[in-house]
Structures are given as C-alpha cells and as structure tokens.
C-alpha cells in the first residue's frame, strides 16, 4: 500500500470483526516496530504486551477499566479494547548499569522519574503510531484508548501498569457493538464528537 492510501485508510476504529488476523500478520507488525521504529539511544523504555482472547478474564478486566466518563455516564466503555488483538504499552524501568553512553559515562536521564516518564510517553506515542501505520499497510484497522481507570488493579493482578491501549483487527462496518458487561447493543463513539481545531491555531511556520 502506498503512503497516500495508508493516510486515507487511517481512522479511529471502534468496532472490530470477531475473526482474528493471522498471528503471522501481528508478528510482522512487531518485526516492523523492532527493526525500524526509533528509540532514544535504543533503550526502549516501554514494555509492549499483545493480548488475544486466550485469557478472557484479563481482557474483561481491561475493558471494565475503560469507562469513557465514569462520573457523568457510568457504564459506557471503550469498545476498541474488545478487538481481537490488544496492544498494551507500559513503562519499562532500565537497569542502571546498562544506562551508559558510548563514552562510558552514566546517563542520569533514566534515573530521574520525571524525565523518565516524559521519555516513556514520548516513545509510546512514536511506537504506537508506528504500529498503526504498519497495521494499516497489512490491511488491518486500529483504535486507540487512553481511558484507563484501574492501573493499580491491573498492576497488582497481572504485573503491568498500562499507559496506552491499541485495538487491532479487521474493521466491522457497524455503528453498534455488543457490550459484554451491559449485555446489550451499544452505540459506538463517533469521531465527529471531537473535531480538531483549525490548523492555524496550533501549527506555525515562524515564531
């Protein structure tokens, strides 16, 4: 697929077909990420878990923590986390003895929590869009989710503290999905709810 087609195919996907992409396609995405995606000093300050539905309890625990607006609209979740595959990014602490410049000088950046967390979020952003573009190139769709309200529970039960979710699979042409918690059909969110500001409000060509 050429670049223009990839761009035109990029969209926030909320509802996926139940049929799973072949695992070889997912492994191809991972290979693209590992061999081509940039990382500061090649340290890779994130872990990436890729879940199918082999552990249904885990997937449901993830879904339960993705309420869109728990205070005003409880019980409305992010359906993109029900995708056949879910990519989950979380911070990866580095061993101090490995944080060495080529000159052999300890790099203090990774030992400062604020700087480290900034680095994590930057690299999660870079790597996640890299995964999206690779998935689109392979005929798949993807949907981001940042509504995560049960970090501590997931960390205690499964040993990871999620920063970002990305559902990956084949897009389903539907405006509704079946919510396994509410046990009913539910309308999918709409991208038009959150239009971007005009381009000249956030992009400048000069200071």
TORPA-4810 file (N, C-alpha, C, O; in nm, 3 decimals):
<nodes>
NODE_1_0.085_-0.119_0.000_0.000_0.000_0.000_0.089_0.125_0.000_0.184_0.133_0.078_X
NODE_2_0.057_0.222_-0.088_0.140_0.341_-0.093_0.102_0.437_0.021_0.001_0.419_0.089_X
NODE_3_0.185_0.539_0.039_0.170_0.629_0.154_0.036_0.699_0.155_-0.026_0.711_0.260_X
NODE_4_-0.009_0.747_0.041_-0.135_0.820_0.037_-0.252_0.729_0.075_-0.342_0.772_0.147_X
NODE_5_-0.250_0.606_0.030_-0.356_0.511_0.067_-0.354_0.480_0.215_-0.458_0.463_0.277_X
NODE_6_-0.232_0.471_0.272_-0.220_0.447_0.416_-0.283_0.563_0.493_-0.357_0.541_0.589_X
NODE_7_-0.252_0.685_0.451_-0.308_0.803_0.518_-0.460_0.805_0.509_-0.528_0.833_0.607_X
NODE_8_-0.512_0.777_0.392_-0.656_0.782_0.373_-0.728_0.668_0.445_-0.847_0.678_0.475_X
NODE_9_-0.655_0.560_0.475_-0.714_0.446_0.545_-0.705_0.462_0.697_-0.766_0.385_0.770_X
NODE_10_-0.630_0.560_0.743_-0.610_0.579_0.887_-0.735_0.639_0.949_-0.779_0.746_0.908_X
NODE_11_-0.790_0.573_1.047_-0.907_0.622_1.118_-0.909_0.557_1.255_-0.844_0.455_1.278_X
NODE_12_-0.983_0.616_1.346_-1.001_0.558_1.478_-1.111_0.452_1.469_-1.228_0.484_1.449_X
NODE_13_-1.073_0.327_1.482_-1.167_0.217_1.468_-1.218_0.176_1.607_-1.140_0.151_1.698_X
NODE_14_-1.350_0.169_1.620_-1.410_0.133_1.748_-1.466_-0.008_1.752_-1.471_-0.070_1.858_X
NODE_15_-1.509_-0.060_1.637_-1.574_-0.191_1.635_-1.501_-0.282_1.536_-1.475_-0.244_1.421_X
NODE_16_-1.469_-0.403_1.582_-1.391_-0.496_1.502_-1.469_-0.625_1.476_-1.555_-0.664_1.555_X
NODE_17_-1.437_-0.689_1.364_-1.488_-0.822_1.338_-1.431_-0.920_1.441_-1.323_-0.897_1.495_X
NODE_18_-1.505_-1.027_1.468_-1.458_-1.125_1.565_-1.344_-1.210_1.510_-1.260_-1.257_1.586_X
NODE_19_-1.339_-1.229_1.378_-1.234_-1.314_1.323_-1.097_-1.249_1.342_-1.078_-1.130_1.315_X
NODE_20_-1.003_-1.330_1.390_-0.869_-1.280_1.422_-0.781_-1.275_1.298_-0.786_-1.365_1.215_X
NODE_21_-0.700_-1.171_1.285_-0.594_-1.174_1.185_-0.497_-1.289_1.219_-0.480_-1.324_1.336_X
NODE_22_-0.436_-1.345_1.119_-0.338_-1.450_1.144_-0.224_-1.395_1.229_-0.182_-1.281_1.212_X
NODE_23_-0.176_-1.477_1.318_-0.070_-1.431_1.410_0.054_-1.388_1.334_0.131_-1.304_1.383_X
NODE_24_0.077_-1.442_1.214_0.193_-1.402_1.135_0.186_-1.255_1.096_0.289_-1.189_1.082_X
NODE_25_0.063_-1.203_1.077_0.046_-1.061_1.045_0.085_-0.976_1.166_0.152_-0.874_1.151_X
NODE_26_0.043_-1.017_1.284_0.079_-0.946_1.406_0.229_-0.951_1.429_0.290_-0.851_1.468_X
NODE_27_0.289_-1.066_1.404_0.434_-1.078_1.419_0.506_-0.989_1.318_0.614_-0.937_1.347_X
NODE_28_0.446_-0.971_1.200_0.505_-0.879_1.102_0.504_-0.736_1.151_0.599_-0.662_1.128_X
NODE_29_0.396_-0.696_1.219_0.390_-0.562_1.279_0.500_-0.546_1.383_0.569_-0.445_1.388_X
NODE_30_0.516_-0.648_1.467_0.619_-0.644_1.571_0.758_-0.635_1.508_0.843_-0.561_1.557_X
NODE_31_0.781_-0.710_1.402_0.911_-0.703_1.334_0.937_-0.563_1.280_1.047_-0.511_1.293_X
NODE_32_0.834_-0.502_1.220_0.850_-0.364_1.171_0.886_-0.270_1.286_0.975_-0.187_1.274_X
NODE_33_0.814_-0.286_1.397_0.838_-0.200_1.512_0.979_-0.216_1.565_1.049_-0.118_1.590_X
NODE_34_1.021_-0.340_1.583_1.151_-0.367_1.645_1.267_-0.324_1.558_1.368_-0.273_1.608_X
NODE_35_1.255_-0.342_1.429_1.369_-0.315_1.341_1.373_-0.173_1.286_1.480_-0.126_1.245_X
NODE_36_1.258_-0.103_1.284_1.254_0.026_1.217_1.214_0.145_1.305_1.246_0.259_1.271_X
NODE_37_1.146_0.121_1.416_1.096_0.233_1.495_1.209_0.295_1.579_1.284_0.222_1.644_X
NODE_38_1.222_0.428_1.578_1.329_0.492_1.656_1.302_0.486_1.806_1.187_0.483_1.850_X
NODE_39_1.410_0.485_1.883_1.404_0.492_2.029_1.528_0.564_2.077_1.638_0.537_2.028_X
NODE_40_1.512_0.656_2.170_1.627_0.735_2.218_1.736_0.642_2.269_1.715_0.564_2.362_X
NODE_41_1.854_0.651_2.207_1.970_0.569_2.241_1.938_0.419_2.236_2.008_0.338_2.296_X
NODE_42_1.832_0.383_2.164_1.789_0.244_2.150_1.764_0.176_2.284_1.784_0.055_2.298_X
NODE_43_1.719_0.253_2.383_1.695_0.195_2.516_1.558_0.126_2.525_1.543_0.029_2.598_X
NODE_44_1.461_0.175_2.452_1.324_0.122_2.454_1.271_0.119_2.597_1.280_0.018_2.666_X
NODE_45_1.214_0.232_2.640_1.172_0.248_2.780_1.026_0.205_2.802_0.960_0.254_2.894_X
NODE_46_0.976_0.115_2.717_0.839_0.065_2.736_0.838_-0.087_2.717_0.921_-0.143_2.646_X
NODE_47_0.742_-0.151_2.783_0.707_-0.289_2.754_0.584_-0.287_2.664_0.501_-0.197_2.674_X
NODE_48_0.573_-0.384_2.578_0.456_-0.397_2.492_0.401_-0.538_2.505_0.464_-0.635_2.463_X
NODE_49_0.281_-0.548_2.563_0.211_-0.675_2.569_0.109_-0.680_2.456_0.042_-0.580_2.428_X
NODE_50_0.096_-0.794_2.392_-0.002_-0.813_2.286_-0.093_-0.928_2.328_-0.050_-1.044_2.333_X
NODE_51_-0.218_-0.895_2.356_-0.313_-0.993_2.408_-0.416_-1.030_2.302_-0.472_-0.943_2.235_X
NODE_52_-0.440_-1.160_2.288_-0.560_-1.203_2.217_-0.665_-1.233_2.324_-0.662_-1.172_2.431_X
NODE_53_-0.757_-1.325_2.298_-0.861_-1.355_2.397_-0.835_-1.488_2.468_-0.927_-1.549_2.522_X
NODE_54_-0.708_-1.532_2.469_-0.676_-1.657_2.539_-0.705_-1.646_2.688_-0.748_-1.742_2.751_X
NODE_55_-0.683_-1.528_2.743_-0.714_-1.502_2.885_-0.833_-1.406_2.888_-0.815_-1.284_2.892_X
NODE_56_-0.953_-1.462_2.887_-1.074_-1.381_2.881_-1.089_-1.294_3.006_-1.136_-1.181_2.996_X
NODE_57_-1.049_-1.345_3.122_-1.062_-1.268_3.246_-0.977_-1.141_3.238_-1.022_-1.033_3.276_X
NODE_58_-0.855_-1.155_3.189_-0.767_-1.039_3.175_-0.828_-0.936_3.080_-0.831_-0.817_3.111_X
NODE_59_-0.877_-0.983_2.966_-0.934_-0.890_2.868_-1.057_-0.818_2.924_-1.077_-0.700_2.898_X
NODE_60_-1.138_-0.890_3.002_-1.255_-0.827_3.061_-1.215_-0.728_3.170_-1.279_-0.625_3.186_X
NODE_61_-1.112_-0.759_3.245_-1.063_-0.665_3.347_-1.014_-0.537_3.281_-1.036_-0.427_3.333_X
NODE_62_-0.947_-0.550_3.167_-0.903_-0.432_3.093_-1.023_-0.350_3.048_-1.027_-0.228_3.067_X
NODE_63_-1.120_-0.416_2.988_-1.239_-0.348_2.936_-1.316_-0.276_3.047_-1.363_-0.164_3.028_X
NODE_64_-1.328_-0.341_3.163_-1.403_-0.283_3.275_-1.341_-0.151_3.323_-1.410_-0.067_3.380_X
NODE_65_-1.212_-0.134_3.300_-1.144_-0.013_3.345_-1.142_0.098_3.244_-1.069_0.196_3.261_X
NODE_66_-1.221_0.086_3.136_-1.214_0.186_3.028_-1.343_0.266_3.014_-1.380_0.305_2.903_X
NODE_67_-1.411_0.292_3.124_-1.531_0.376_3.116_-1.496_0.512_3.058_-1.396_0.573_3.095_X
NODE_68_-1.579_0.559_2.967_-1.549_0.684_2.898_-1.567_0.805_2.989_-1.488_0.899_2.983_X
NODE_69_-1.668_0.804_3.073_-1.696_0.916_3.163_-1.764_0.860_3.288_-1.886_0.872_3.302_X
NODE_70_-1.687_0.797_3.377_-1.747_0.725_3.490_-1.828_0.812_3.585_-1.918_0.761_3.653_X
NODE_71_-1.800_0.941_3.592_-1.874_1.027_3.683_-2.011_1.065_3.627_-2.111_1.061_3.698_X
NODE_72_-2.015_1.102_3.500_-2.140_1.151_3.440_-2.217_1.044_3.363_-2.339_1.047_3.356_X
NODE_73_-2.143_0.948_3.306_-2.207_0.844_3.226_-2.146_0.707_3.260_-2.078_0.647_3.176_X
NODE_74_-2.168_0.658_3.380_-2.110_0.528_3.418_-2.166_0.416_3.332_-2.282_0.418_3.289_X
NODE_75_-2.081_0.317_3.309_-2.125_0.201_3.233_-2.110_0.212_3.083_-2.157_0.125_3.010_X
NODE_76_-2.046_0.319_3.035_-2.020_0.336_2.892_-1.870_0.318_2.869_-1.790_0.398_2.917_X
NODE_77_-1.833_0.214_2.797_-1.694_0.173_2.787_-1.636_0.200_2.648_-1.708_0.242_2.556_X
NODE_78_-1.507_0.176_2.633_-1.438_0.194_2.507_-1.430_0.061_2.433_-1.351_-0.025_2.470_X
NODE_79_-1.512_0.042_2.329_-1.521_-0.088_2.263_-1.397_-0.128_2.184_-1.381_-0.246_2.150_X
NODE_80_-1.308_-0.032_2.154_-1.189_-0.068_2.079_-1.101_-0.166_2.157_-1.018_-0.236_2.098_X
NODE_81_-1.119_-0.171_2.290_-1.041_-0.265_2.370_-1.095_-0.408_2.360_-1.037_-0.500_2.418_X
NODE_82_-1.205_-0.428_2.287_-1.259_-0.561_2.263_-1.205_-0.621_2.133_-1.251_-0.728_2.091_X
NODE_83_-1.111_-0.555_2.070_-1.055_-0.602_1.943_-0.993_-0.741_1.957_-0.958_-0.781_2.068_X
NODE_84_-0.980_-0.815_1.848_-0.917_-0.947_1.855_-0.778_-0.946_1.917_-0.740_-1.037_1.990_X
NODE_85_-0.702_-0.840_1.886_-0.571_-0.823_1.949_-0.567_-0.686_2.016_-0.616_-0.586_1.962_X
NODE_86_-0.509_-0.683_2.134_-0.494_-0.557_2.206_-0.346_-0.536_2.239_-0.284_-0.615_2.309_X
NODE_87_-0.292_-0.426_2.185_-0.154_-0.387_2.216_-0.158_-0.299_2.341_-0.235_-0.203_2.347_X
NODE_88_-0.075_-0.332_2.439_-0.075_-0.261_2.566_0.066_-0.215_2.599_0.156_-0.296_2.619_X
NODE_89_0.085_-0.084_2.604_0.215_-0.026_2.640_0.219_0.005_2.789_0.119_0.049_2.847_X
NODE_90_0.335_-0.018_2.850_0.357_0.018_2.990_0.504_0.055_3.008_0.587_0.017_2.926_X
NODE_91_0.539_0.130_3.115_0.678_0.170_3.135_0.770_0.050_3.158_0.729_-0.050_3.217_X
NODE_92_0.894_0.062_3.112_0.995_-0.041_3.134_1.116_0.023_3.201_1.193_0.094_3.136_X
NODE_93_1.131_-0.002_3.329_1.246_0.051_3.401_1.374_-0.016_3.354_1.378_-0.137_3.335_X
NODE_94_1.478_0.064_3.336_1.605_0.011_3.288_1.700_-0.016_3.403_1.698_0.053_3.505_X
NODE_95_1.783_-0.117_3.385_1.887_-0.145_3.485_1.994_-0.037_3.477_2.042_-0.003_3.369_X
NODE_96_2.030_0.016_3.593_2.121_0.131_3.595_2.252_0.103_3.524_2.305_0.189_3.455_X
NODE_97_2.305_-0.018_3.542_2.436_-0.044_3.485_2.435_-0.047_3.331_2.541_-0.044_3.268_X
NODE_98_2.316_-0.052_3.273_2.308_-0.053_3.128_2.285_0.087_3.070_2.287_0.104_2.948_X
NODE_99_2.263_0.185_3.156_2.236_0.321_3.108_2.367_0.397_3.088_2.393_0.497_3.155_X
NODE_100_2.447_0.351_2.998_2.581_0.406_2.979_2.593_0.463_2.838_2.554_0.399_2.740_X
NODE_101_2.648_0.584_2.828_2.682_0.641_2.698_2.796_0.560_2.635_2.861_0.480_2.702_X
NODE_102_2.818_0.583_2.509_2.931_0.517_2.442_3.064_0.551_2.510_3.158_0.471_2.508_X
NODE_103_3.070_0.672_2.572_3.194_0.714_2.638_3.210_0.650_2.776_3.311_0.670_2.842_X
NODE_104_3.110_0.574_2.819_3.120_0.508_2.948_3.071_0.593_3.064_3.098_0.559_3.180_X
NODE_105_3.000_0.703_3.036_2.951_0.792_3.141_2.806_0.759_3.171_2.725_0.742_3.079_X
NODE_106_2.772_0.749_3.298_2.635_0.717_3.337_2.540_0.825_3.287_2.564_0.944_3.308_X
NODE_107_2.434_0.785_3.222_2.334_0.878_3.173_2.229_0.897_3.283_2.154_0.804_3.313_X
NODE_108_2.222_1.017_3.343_2.131_1.037_3.456_1.984_1.048_3.418_1.897_1.041_3.504_X
NODE_109_1.955_1.066_3.289_1.817_1.090_3.246_1.722_0.979_3.289_1.609_1.006_3.330_X
NODE_110_1.768_0.857_3.280_1.680_0.744_3.308_1.662_0.717_3.457_1.581_0.634_3.496_X
NODE_111_1.736_0.788_3.540_1.724_0.771_3.685_1.640_0.881_3.750_1.614_0.876_3.870_X
NODE_112_1.597_0.979_3.671_1.509_1.084_3.720_1.367_1.050_3.678_1.338_1.036_3.559_X
NODE_113_1.277_1.036_3.776_1.142_0.986_3.747_1.066_1.075_3.648_1.000_1.025_3.557_X
NODE_114_1.076_1.206_3.666_1.003_1.297_3.578_1.053_1.284_3.434_0.973_1.271_3.341_X
NODE_115_1.185_1.287_3.418_1.242_1.276_3.284_1.213_1.140_3.224_1.184_1.129_3.105_X
NODE_116_1.222_1.036_3.306_1.196_0.901_3.257_1.051_0.888_3.208_1.027_0.831_3.102_X
NODE_117_0.956_0.939_3.286_0.815_0.930_3.246_0.786_1.009_3.119_0.706_0.967_3.036_X
NODE_118_0.852_1.125_3.105_0.838_1.201_2.981_0.889_1.120_2.863_0.829_1.118_2.755_X
NODE_119_1.001_1.052_2.885_1.059_0.969_2.779_0.967_0.853_2.744_0.949_0.821_2.626_X
NODE_120_0.908_0.791_2.846_0.815_0.681_2.822_0.699_0.726_2.734_0.668_0.661_2.635_X
NODE_121_0.635_0.837_2.772_0.518_0.883_2.697_0.555_0.923_2.554_0.477_0.900_2.462_X
NODE_122_0.673_0.981_2.536_0.715_1.017_2.402_0.733_0.892_2.316_0.686_0.887_2.202_X
NODE_123_0.800_0.792_2.371_0.828_0.672_2.292_0.703_0.587_2.272_0.689_0.521_2.168_X
NODE_124_0.612_0.588_2.367_0.486_0.517_2.348_0.409_0.581_2.233_0.350_0.512_2.150_X
NODE_125_0.411_0.715_2.226_0.344_0.784_2.117_0.406_0.750_1.982_0.334_0.721_1.887_X
NODE_126_0.538_0.754_1.975_0.607_0.723_1.849_0.579_0.579_1.807_0.543_0.553_1.693_X
NODE_127_0.597_0.485_1.901_0.585_0.344_1.865_0.441_0.305_1.834_0.417_0.220_1.749_X
NODE_128_0.345_0.367_1.902_0.205_0.329_1.878_0.158_0.372_1.740_0.087_0.297_1.673_X
NODE_129_0.195_0.492_1.697_0.154_0.532_1.562_0.230_0.451_1.458_0.180_0.428_1.348_X
NODE_130_0.349_0.407_1.493_0.425_0.318_1.404_0.350_0.186_1.386_0.339_0.135_1.275_X
NODE_131_0.296_0.133_1.497_0.216_0.010_1.490_0.091_0.031_1.406_0.055_-0.055_1.325_X
NODE_132_0.025_0.146_1.423_-0.096_0.177_1.347_-0.066_0.176_1.197_-0.139_0.113_1.119_X
NODE_133_0.039_0.245_1.156_0.071_0.254_1.014_0.110_0.118_0.957_0.074_0.085_0.843_X
NODE_134_0.183_0.039_1.035_0.218_-0.096_0.991_0.094_-0.183_0.977_0.081_-0.259_0.881_X
NODE_135_0.002_-0.171_1.073_-0.122_-0.250_1.068_-0.205_-0.213_0.945_-0.256_-0.301_0.876_X
NODE_136_-0.218_-0.083_0.917_-0.295_-0.039_0.800_-0.231_-0.094_0.672_-0.301_-0.139_0.582_X
NODE_137_-0.100_-0.089_0.666_-0.029_-0.140_0.548_-0.055_-0.288_0.526_-0.041_-0.338_0.414_X
NODE_138_-0.093_-0.359_0.632_-0.120_-0.503_0.624_-0.270_-0.532_0.616_-0.312_-0.647_0.630_X
NODE_139_-0.350_-0.429_0.594_-0.492_-0.448_0.573_-0.577_-0.450_0.699_-0.692_-0.492_0.695_X
NODE_140_-0.520_-0.406_0.811_-0.593_-0.406_0.937_-0.634_-0.265_0.975_-0.593_-0.168_0.912_X
NODE_141_-0.715_-0.254_1.080_-0.753_-0.124_1.138_-0.711_-0.122_1.284_-0.677_-0.225_1.341_X
NODE_142_-0.714_-0.002_1.343_-0.669_0.011_1.481_-0.745_0.123_1.551_-0.793_0.216_1.486_X
NODE_143_-0.755_0.112_1.683_-0.824_0.213_1.762_-0.754_0.236_1.895_-0.732_0.142_1.970_X
NODE_144_-0.720_0.362_1.924_-0.653_0.398_2.048_-0.752_0.404_2.165_-0.871_0.430_2.145_X
NODE_145_-0.702_0.380_2.285_-0.779_0.403_2.408_-0.684_0.447_2.517_-0.587_0.379_2.548_X
NODE_146_-0.713_0.564_2.576_-0.634_0.618_2.687_-0.716_0.628_2.815_-0.664_0.669_2.919_X
NODE_147_-0.845_0.591_2.808_-0.929_0.591_2.929_-0.896_0.466_3.010_-0.951_0.359_2.985_X
NODE_148_-0.808_0.480_3.107_-0.764_0.366_3.189_-0.781_0.405_3.335_-0.708_0.491_3.385_X
NODE_149_-0.875_0.342_3.404_-0.909_0.383_3.540_-0.872_0.280_3.646_-0.901_0.300_3.764_X
NODE_150_-0.808_0.171_3.606_-0.777_0.065_3.704_-0.630_0.022_3.696_-0.599_-0.097_3.699_X
NODE_151_-0.540_0.120_3.685_-0.397_0.090_3.677_-0.351_0.000_3.791_-0.285_-0.102_3.769_X
NODE_152_-0.385_0.039_3.913_-0.335_-0.034_4.030_-0.385_-0.178_4.031_-0.309_-0.270_4.063_X
NODE_153_-0.511_-0.197_3.996_-0.568_-0.332_3.995_-0.496_-0.420_3.892_-0.462_-0.535_3.921_X
NODE_154_-0.474_-0.367_3.773_-0.408_-0.444_3.669_-0.263_-0.473_3.706_-0.212_-0.581_3.680_X
NODE_155_-0.196_-0.375_3.766_-0.057_-0.393_3.805_-0.045_-0.499_3.914_0.046_-0.582_3.911_X
NODE_156_-0.138_-0.496_4.010_-0.135_-0.593_4.120_-0.168_-0.734_4.072_-0.107_-0.831_4.116_X
NODE_157_-0.264_-0.744_3.981_-0.313_-0.876_3.939_-0.230_-0.937_3.826_-0.209_-1.058_3.822_X
NODE_158_-0.181_-0.850_3.733_-0.116_-0.902_3.614_0.028_-0.854_3.595_0.100_-0.906_3.510_X
NODE_159_0.071_-0.757_3.675_0.210_-0.715_3.670_0.245_-0.616_3.561_0.360_-0.607_3.520_X
NODE_160_0.146_-0.540_3.513_0.178_-0.432_3.419_0.090_-0.312_3.450_-0.025_-0.325_3.493_X
NODE_161_0.147_-0.192_3.428_0.079_-0.067_3.456_0.055_0.005_3.323_0.142_0.077_3.276_X
NODE_162_-0.062_-0.014_3.261_-0.082_0.032_3.124_-0.076_0.182_3.106_-0.129_0.258_3.187_X
NODE_163_-0.012_0.223_2.998_-0.005_0.363_2.957_-0.099_0.392_2.841_-0.157_0.500_2.832_X
NODE_164_-0.114_0.294_2.751_-0.196_0.313_2.632_-0.242_0.178_2.580_-0.168_0.080_2.585_X
NODE_165_-0.367_0.174_2.530_-0.421_0.057_2.463_-0.439_0.087_2.314_-0.468_0.200_2.275_X
NODE_166_-0.421_-0.017_2.233_-0.449_-0.005_2.090_-0.512_-0.136_2.043_-0.446_-0.240_2.040_X
NODE_167_-0.641_-0.129_2.007_-0.706_-0.246_1.949_-0.669_-0.261_1.804_-0.662_-0.162_1.730_X
NODE_168_-0.644_-0.385_1.761_-0.602_-0.413_1.624_-0.682_-0.531_1.569_-0.697_-0.633_1.636_X
NODE_169_-0.733_-0.516_1.448_-0.807_-0.624_1.384_-0.870_-0.575_1.256_-0.827_-0.475_1.198_X
NODE_170_-0.973_-0.646_1.211_-1.046_-0.607_1.091_-1.166_-0.521_1.130_-1.243_-0.559_1.218_X
NODE_171_-1.181_-0.407_1.067_-1.291_-0.318_1.098_-1.426_-0.381_1.065_-1.442_-0.446_0.962_X
NODE_172_-1.522_-0.362_1.155_-1.658_-0.405_1.131_-1.742_-0.284_1.094_-1.744_-0.184_1.167_X
NODE_173_-1.812_-0.292_0.982_-1.896_-0.180_0.938_-2.027_-0.182_1.016_-2.128_-0.236_0.970_X
NODE_174_-2.024_-0.122_1.132_-2.142_-0.118_1.218_-2.132_0.005_1.307_-2.022_0.053_1.336_X
NODE_175_-2.245_0.055_1.351_-2.247_0.168_1.443_-2.275_0.122_1.586_-2.279_0.204_1.678_X
NODE_176_-2.294_-0.009_1.606_-2.321_-0.062_1.739_-2.235_-0.184_1.767_-2.190_-0.252_1.675_X
NODE_177_-2.213_-0.209_1.894_-2.139_-0.327_1.935_-2.208_-0.388_2.056_-2.287_-0.322_2.123_X
NODE_178_-2.179_-0.515_2.082_-2.238_-0.582_2.198_-2.147_-0.562_2.318_-2.032_-0.606_2.318_X
NODE_179_-2.199_-0.496_2.422_-2.122_-0.473_2.544_-2.135_-0.595_2.635_-2.246_-0.626_2.678_X
NODE_180_-2.026_-0.665_2.664_-2.035_-0.786_2.746_-2.066_-0.759_2.893_-2.100_-0.852_2.966_X
NODE_181_-2.055_-0.636_2.938_-2.090_-0.602_3.075_-2.238_-0.568_3.086_-2.308_-0.620_3.172_X
NODE_182_-2.284_-0.480_2.998_-2.425_-0.441_3.000_-2.516_-0.543_2.933_-2.638_-0.539_2.948_X
NODE_183_-2.455_-0.637_2.858_-2.529_-0.741_2.788_-2.638_-0.683_2.696_-2.753_-0.725_2.698_X
NODE_184_-2.595_-0.585_2.616_-2.688_-0.524_2.522_-2.609_-0.455_2.411_-2.489_-0.430_2.424_X
NODE_185_-2.678_-0.426_2.302_-2.617_-0.350_2.194_-2.597_-0.205_2.240_-2.683_-0.148_2.308_X
NODE_186_-2.484_-0.149_2.203_-2.449_-0.015_2.249_-2.393_0.064_2.132_-2.316_0.009_2.054_X
NODE_187_-2.429_0.192_2.117_-2.375_0.270_2.005_-2.226_0.299_2.025_-2.180_0.325_2.135_X
NODE_188_-2.155_0.292_1.916_-2.011_0.322_1.921_-1.990_0.472_1.931_-2.075_0.549_1.886_X
NODE_189_-1.877_0.516_1.989_-1.845_0.659_1.989_-1.826_0.708_1.844_-1.805_0.629_1.753_X
NODE_190_-1.835_0.837_1.826_-1.819_0.897_1.695_-1.700_0.992_1.695_-1.685_1.073_1.787_X
NODE_191_-1.616_0.982_1.592_-1.501_1.072_1.584_-1.543_1.218_1.572_-1.467_1.307_1.610_X
NODE_192_-1.664_1.243_1.519_-1.708_1.381_1.498_-1.738_1.453_1.629_-1.759_1.574_1.630_X
NODE_193_-1.741_1.378_1.740_-1.764_1.443_1.869_-1.649_1.537_1.904_-1.669_1.635_1.976_X
NODE_194_-1.530_1.509_1.855_-1.412_1.584_1.895_-1.338_1.635_1.771_-1.235_1.579_1.734_X
NODE_195_-1.390_1.739_1.706_-1.321_1.791_1.588_-1.191_1.861_1.626_-1.180_1.918_1.734_X
NODE_196_-1.094_1.855_1.537_-0.968_1.925_1.560_-0.988_2.075_1.547_-1.079_2.120_1.478_X
NODE_197_-0.903_2.154_1.614_-0.909_2.299_1.594_-0.858_2.332_1.454_-0.793_2.249_1.391_X
NODE_198_-0.885_2.452_1.405_-0.829_2.492_1.275_-0.677_2.480_1.276_-0.613_2.503_1.378_X
NODE_199_-0.622_2.444_1.161_-0.479_2.415_1.154_-0.394_2.533_1.198_-0.288_2.514_1.259_X
NODE_200_-0.437_2.657_1.169_-0.354_2.772_1.202_-0.358_2.806_1.351_-0.289_2.898_1.396_X
NODE_201_-0.439_2.734_1.428_-0.441_2.758_1.572_-0.331_2.681_1.646_-0.299_2.712_1.760_X
NODE_202_-0.274_2.580_1.581_-0.173_2.503_1.653_-0.047_2.473_1.570_0.047_2.411_1.621_X
NODE_203_-0.044_2.516_1.445_0.076_2.498_1.362_0.124_2.634_1.314_0.046_2.712_1.259_X
NODE_204_0.254_2.662_1.335_0.314_2.788_1.294_0.434_2.759_1.205_0.506_2.662_1.226_X
NODE_205_0.454_2.846_1.107_0.570_2.834_1.019_0.684_2.926_1.060_0.794_2.919_1.005_X
NODE_206_0.656_3.015_1.159_0.759_3.105_1.209_0.720_3.149_1.349_0.603_3.139_1.386_X
NODE_207_0.816_3.197_1.426_0.789_3.243_1.563_0.740_3.389_1.560_0.712_3.446_1.665_X
</nodes>
